[in-house]
Amino acid sequence: MSETNTYLIRVEPTKQSRLSQVDFNNLKFGQIMSDHMLVANYEDGAWTDVSIVPYGDLTISPSMSALHYGQSIFEGVKGYKFPDGTVSIFRPDKNWERFNKSAARLQMPEVPEEIFMGGLKELLQVDEAWVPSVEGTSLYIRPFMFATEAALGVHPSASYKFVIITCPVGAYYSKPISLKVETYYTRAADGGVGFSKNAGNYALSLYPTQLANQEGYDQIMWTDAAEHKYIEEAGTANLIFRIGDTIITPHGDTILHGVTRRTIMELAEKWGFKAEQRKVSVQELIDGIKNGSVSEAFAAGTAATVTHISKIGFEGQDYDLPPVEGREFSNKVLDYLNQLRYGKIEDPFGWNFIV
Ligand code: COI
């Protein structure tokens, strides 16, 4: 007999919704959390107590191992509202797969489909009214897991918490961004944890990003650890370039395998572009900007969606990208994805997971 519905999700509705406090026409990224969250505990080798409860503080021990040794991973997913009110989540199965790859690398337990996907579905059903319908907005969904064992020895934690919180959001970047090529600090090396979405990968980006900000750039462009010659990703998203008629994105296990990046590369191929995942050197990019073959450059991510890059700073010199209006591919892909995710066109790929 196959085991289904092993995890019954208990629902405890809030007594006091905060929905009326939200200005859906003026949403900032990640500031206001929806009424409910999903929480599940991992103890004695099994997931237990899967529940949807009012959003609120969690109790933790000061010796909780995630705080000391960093077993902490997360995902970024988005939910959208169609014109008829249907709520849909964009490709959450890919986030679930990536989440469990991150978990394996950090010696954390897998989260079963029933809890991750089933939990997402049920949570969004409960907080359906929080999914915004204003153009350019969405419900940002943040599944995460952290180690909860209260012990100071360095070993995989015996217990974990898996949580999903959500928040209605507007754009992460409201205008094109400038990037500084980082040639000293390193995000990830071969054999490391670059592909995993663990909290430490973001913590280590803060200082170099602040230095780039002080020089007037919005973000950094990471390069490889060995030579600082090859482009990896930006601090908050993957990178995609159009060089000639080829759509190119850096590849390898030192970068995050983004769901938006993957989606865009799949669309590029479908639309007849050459789509390549390969090493891109900073020199190739700079030469291409100079000779005009690099016509588009953008950041791609769940939070960033498609964010155009305005200029790239390298070794004290700025290189301007062509005007955003003329960027055929990135504008087309953003427009297409918006239409698809908001349910305005048919979804031939099955990417919309209907709640
Ligand atoms: C996302 O795109 O969902 C991320 O997790 C990136 C984060 C910097 C907001």
Boltz pocket constraint, residues with backbone or C-beta under 6 A from the ligand:
constraints:
  - pocket:
      binder: B
      contacts: [[A, 75], [A, 76], [A, 77], [A, 235], [A, 236], [A, 237], [A, 301], [A, 302], [A, 303], [A, 304]]
      max_distance: 6.0
